[in-house]
């Protein structure tokens, strides 16, 4: 891994960009680390191995594959990133409340543009492609859920997917709806969860129970990664920092639009035929 003296590359970004090059065991280590980032990497080799369900030598190979001279060097990079990126929320609030003096429109424009650029650079393209392929599979039922705010983005995706294919449902926040979704889940179910920081315990339980039922769990999350990442087959992270003290779903919505575009392109004539049926039904009302 290329480093300048006194500087470290982002370990998170390194993990996301090298995911395709890792062995199955090494990928488990990467998932365990990202699911509890960076705390999982600040313990011991044995602890990280146990969290990932692999042997300690696999963790050592994983660290070497990333380009570090050993586990201590790997941990130093994590500590450097931790100190540089994870400031106090109150401190960030005070900093953002002051602004730069340029005005709200220029500040938010710059923040959102940077967020989108960074997010798209960090998205693992292979995992994006895998998700689109699953969402296009007519043999799979699609279930999508979100949180208090991200549920709006989840609903947006469901509406568009429904226009292109059948077997798509939004999972509501009510207990009965979630119980029914779990009971009806199986090996042919794709469960896509939107979960961003201030992660919900209810969302975590739902994802775990869906996985226990055999569903393929996929995750839309932020760059810190929801704990659901440990049980997810596909993880698509985006940045959420904005010019205000509040997290933004701009990048999450943009990625959702990319998913819709990917599904529409992959379905081709079948998606167009479905859309024609929907449009015809609207005209007859």
C-alpha positions as CSV (number, residue, x, y, z in Angstrom):
1,X,0.0,0.0,0.0
2,X,1.5,3.3,-1.0
3,X,2.0,5.7,1.9
4,X,3.9,8.9,2.4
5,X,5.8,9.2,5.7
6,X,3.4,10.4,8.4
7,X,0.3,9.8,6.2
8,X,-2.0,6.9,5.8
9,X,-4.4,5.9,3.1
10,X,-8.0,5.3,4.2
11,X,-8.3,1.7,5.3
12,X,-12.0,1.7,4.7
13,X,-11.5,2.9,1.1
14,X,-8.8,0.3,0.6
15,X,-11.1,-2.5,1.8
16,X,-13.9,-1.4,-0.5
17,X,-11.7,-1.1,-3.6
18,X,-9.9,-4.5,-3.0
19,X,-12.9,-6.6,-2.0
20,X,-13.0,-8.4,-5.3
21,X,-9.3,-9.5,-4.9
22,X,-9.8,-11.1,-1.5
23,X,-10.3,-14.8,-0.9
24,X,-13.5,-16.0,0.8
25,X,-11.8,-16.1,4.2
26,X,-10.2,-12.7,3.7
27,X,-13.6,-11.3,2.6
28,X,-15.1,-12.5,5.9
29,X,-12.4,-10.6,7.7
30,X,-13.2,-7.5,5.7
31,X,-16.9,-7.8,6.4
32,X,-16.3,-8.2,10.1
33,X,-14.1,-5.2,10.2
34,X,-16.4,-3.0,8.2
35,X,-19.4,-4.1,10.3
36,X,-17.8,-2.7,13.4
37,X,-15.4,-0.2,11.9
38,X,-12.8,0.6,13.1
39,X,-13.3,-0.9,16.6
40,X,-13.0,-4.5,15.3
41,X,-9.5,-3.9,14.0
42,X,-8.3,-2.3,17.2
43,X,-8.5,-5.5,19.3
44,X,-6.3,-8.5,18.7
45,X,-5.7,-10.8,15.7
46,X,-7.5,-13.6,17.6
47,X,-10.5,-11.4,18.4
48,X,-10.8,-10.2,14.8
49,X,-10.5,-13.8,13.6
50,X,-13.2,-15.0,16.1
51,X,-15.5,-12.1,15.0
52,X,-15.1,-13.1,11.3
53,X,-15.3,-16.8,11.9
54,X,-11.8,-17.6,10.5
55,X,-8.4,-18.6,11.7
56,X,-5.8,-16.1,13.0
57,X,-3.5,-16.9,10.0
58,X,-6.3,-15.8,7.7
59,X,-6.3,-12.4,9.4
60,X,-2.6,-12.1,9.0
61,X,-2.8,-13.0,5.3
62,X,-5.7,-10.4,5.0
63,X,-3.5,-7.6,6.5
64,X,-0.6,-8.6,4.3
65,X,-2.9,-8.7,1.2
66,X,-3.8,-5.0,1.9
67,X,-0.2,-4.1,1.8
68,X,0.7,-3.7,5.5
69,X,3.9,-5.1,7.0
70,X,2.0,-6.6,9.9
71,X,-1.0,-6.3,12.2
72,X,0.6,-3.5,14.3
73,X,1.1,-1.4,11.1
74,X,-2.5,-2.1,10.2
75,X,-3.7,-0.9,13.6
76,X,-1.6,2.3,13.4
77,X,-3.3,3.1,10.1
78,X,-6.7,2.6,11.8
79,X,-5.8,4.8,14.7
80,X,-4.7,7.5,12.3
81,X,-7.9,7.4,10.4
82,X,-9.9,7.3,13.6
83,X,-8.3,10.4,14.9
84,X,-8.6,12.2,11.6
85,X,-12.2,11.3,10.6
86,X,-14.2,10.6,13.7
87,X,-14.6,13.9,15.6
88,X,-17.0,14.7,18.3
89,X,-20.6,15.1,17.0
90,X,-20.9,18.3,19.2
91,X,-17.7,19.6,17.7
92,X,-18.9,18.9,14.2
93,X,-22.2,20.7,15.0
94,X,-20.4,23.8,16.2
95,X,-18.2,23.8,13.1
96,X,-21.0,23.4,10.7
97,X,-23.2,25.9,12.4
98,X,-20.7,28.6,11.9
99,X,-20.5,27.8,8.1
100,X,-17.8,29.1,5.8
101,X,-19.3,32.5,5.2
102,X,-19.9,31.7,1.5
103,X,-23.7,31.4,1.9
104,X,-26.0,28.4,2.2
105,X,-26.4,27.6,-1.5
106,X,-22.7,27.5,-2.3
107,X,-21.9,25.6,0.8
108,X,-24.5,22.9,0.3
109,X,-23.7,22.7,-3.4
110,X,-20.1,22.1,-2.6
111,X,-20.9,19.6,0.2
112,X,-23.3,17.5,-1.9
113,X,-21.0,17.5,-5.0
114,X,-18.1,16.3,-2.8
115,X,-20.4,13.7,-1.2
116,X,-21.5,12.3,-4.5
117,X,-18.1,12.2,-5.9
118,X,-16.6,10.4,-2.9
119,X,-19.5,8.0,-2.6
120,X,-19.4,6.8,-6.2
121,X,-15.6,6.3,-6.0
122,X,-16.1,4.1,-3.0
123,X,-19.0,2.0,-4.2
124,X,-17.9,-1.6,-5.0
125,X,-19.1,-2.0,-8.6
126,X,-19.2,-5.8,-8.4
127,X,-21.6,-5.6,-5.5
128,X,-23.8,-3.0,-7.3
129,X,-23.9,-5.4,-10.3
130,X,-24.8,-8.3,-8.1
131,X,-27.7,-6.4,-6.5
132,X,-29.1,-5.3,-9.9
133,X,-28.9,-8.9,-11.2
134,X,-30.9,-10.2,-8.2
135,X,-33.5,-7.4,-8.5
136,X,-34.0,-8.4,-12.1
137,X,-34.4,-12.1,-11.4
138,X,-38.1,-13.1,-12.0
139,X,-37.6,-16.1,-9.7
140,X,-37.0,-13.9,-6.7
141,X,-39.4,-11.9,-4.5
142,X,-38.1,-8.5,-3.5
143,X,-38.7,-7.0,0.0
144,X,-37.4,-3.5,0.8
145,X,-37.4,-1.8,4.2
146,X,-36.0,1.4,5.7
147,X,-35.8,3.5,8.8
148,X,-37.6,6.7,9.9
149,X,-36.0,8.8,7.1
150,X,-34.4,6.2,4.9
151,X,-37.8,4.5,4.6
152,X,-38.7,7.3,2.2
153,X,-35.9,6.3,-0.1
154,X,-36.8,2.6,0.2
155,X,-40.4,3.5,-0.8
156,X,-39.1,5.4,-3.8
157,X,-37.1,2.4,-5.0
158,X,-40.1,0.0,-4.5
159,X,-42.4,2.3,-6.6
160,X,-39.9,2.2,-9.5
161,X,-39.2,-1.5,-9.2
162,X,-43.0,-2.2,-9.2
163,X,-43.3,-0.3,-12.5
164,X,-40.7,-2.7,-14.0
165,X,-41.5,-6.1,-12.5
166,X,-43.8,-7.9,-10.1
167,X,-43.1,-9.5,-6.8
168,X,-41.9,-6.3,-5.1
169,X,-43.1,-5.1,-1.7
170,X,-42.3,-2.4,0.8
171,X,-42.0,-3.7,4.3
172,X,-43.7,-1.3,6.7
173,X,-42.5,-0.3,10.2
174,X,-45.4,-2.0,11.9
175,X,-44.8,-5.2,13.9
176,X,-47.5,-7.2,12.0
177,X,-46.1,-6.3,8.6
178,X,-42.6,-7.2,9.6
179,X,-43.7,-10.5,11.2
180,X,-45.6,-11.4,8.0
181,X,-42.5,-10.6,5.9
182,X,-40.3,-12.9,8.0
183,X,-42.8,-15.7,8.0
184,X,-43.2,-15.6,4.2
185,X,-39.4,-15.2,3.5
186,X,-37.4,-18.0,2.0
187,X,-34.4,-18.9,-0.2
188,X,-36.0,-17.0,-3.2
189,X,-36.4,-13.8,-1.2
190,X,-34.1,-10.8,-1.6
191,X,-34.3,-8.5,1.4
192,X,-32.9,-5.0,0.8
193,X,-32.5,-2.9,4.0
194,X,-31.8,0.8,4.1
195,X,-30.0,1.5,7.4
196,X,-27.9,4.6,8.1
197,X,-26.2,5.8,11.3
198,X,-28.2,5.9,14.4
199,X,-28.7,2.4,13.3
200,X,-32.0,0.8,14.4
201,X,-32.0,-2.3,16.6
202,X,-35.3,-3.2,15.1
203,X,-33.8,-3.1,11.6
204,X,-30.9,-5.3,12.7
205,X,-33.3,-7.9,14.2
206,X,-35.4,-7.9,11.1
207,X,-32.4,-8.5,8.8
208,X,-31.1,-11.3,11.1
209,X,-34.4,-13.0,11.1
210,X,-34.7,-12.7,7.4
211,X,-31.3,-14.2,7.0
212,X,-32.3,-17.0,9.3
213,X,-35.2,-17.7,7.0
214,X,-32.9,-18.1,4.1
215,X,-33.4,-14.7,2.5
216,X,-30.5,-13.0,0.7
217,X,-29.9,-9.8,2.8
218,X,-28.6,-6.8,1.0
219,X,-27.7,-3.5,2.6
220,X,-27.8,0.2,1.7
221,X,-25.9,2.1,4.4
222,X,-23.4,4.8,5.1
223,X,-19.6,4.8,5.1
224,X,-19.5,3.7,8.8
225,X,-21.6,0.6,7.9
226,X,-24.6,-0.6,9.7
227,X,-24.1,-3.8,11.9
228,X,-26.3,-5.5,9.3
229,X,-23.3,-5.6,7.1
230,X,-22.1,-8.8,8.9
231,X,-25.0,-10.8,7.5
232,X,-25.4,-9.1,4.2
233,X,-24.4,-10.6,0.8
234,X,-24.2,-7.1,-0.8
235,X,-23.3,-3.9,1.0
236,X,-23.5,-0.6,-0.8
237,X,-22.2,2.3,1.3
238,X,-22.4,6.0,0.6
239,X,-21.3,9.2,2.4
240,X,-23.9,11.0,4.5
241,X,-22.0,14.1,5.8
242,X,-23.5,17.4,4.7
243,X,-23.0,21.1,5.2
244,X,-25.5,21.0,8.1
245,X,-25.1,19.1,11.3
246,X,-27.7,16.6,10.0
247,X,-26.8,13.6,7.9
248,X,-27.9,13.7,4.3
249,X,-29.6,11.1,2.1
250,X,-28.7,12.8,-1.2
251,X,-26.0,10.2,-2.1
252,X,-28.4,7.4,-0.9
253,X,-31.1,8.7,-3.3
254,X,-28.5,9.1,-6.1
255,X,-27.4,5.4,-5.7
256,X,-31.0,4.3,-5.6
257,X,-31.5,6.1,-9.0
258,X,-28.5,4.3,-10.3
259,X,-30.1,1.0,-9.2
260,X,-33.3,1.9,-11.0
261,X,-31.3,2.7,-14.1
262,X,-29.4,-0.6,-13.9
263,X,-32.6,-2.6,-13.4
264,X,-34.4,-0.9,-16.3
265,X,-31.4,-1.5,-18.6
266,X,-31.0,-5.1,-17.6
267,X,-34.7,-6.0,-17.9
268,X,-34.9,-4.4,-21.4
269,X,-38.1,-5.4,-23.3
270,X,-39.6,-7.2,-20.3
271,X,-39.4,-4.0,-18.2
272,X,-40.9,-2.0,-21.0
273,X,-43.8,-4.5,-21.4
274,X,-44.5,-4.2,-17.7
275,X,-44.5,-0.4,-17.8
276,X,-46.8,-0.5,-20.8
277,X,-49.3,-2.6,-18.8
278,X,-49.1,-0.2,-15.9
279,X,-49.6,2.9,-18.2
280,X,-52.6,1.2,-19.9
281,X,-54.3,0.5,-16.5
282,X,-53.9,4.1,-15.6
283,X,-55.4,5.3,-18.9
284,X,-58.5,3.1,-18.3
285,X,-59.3,4.6,-14.9
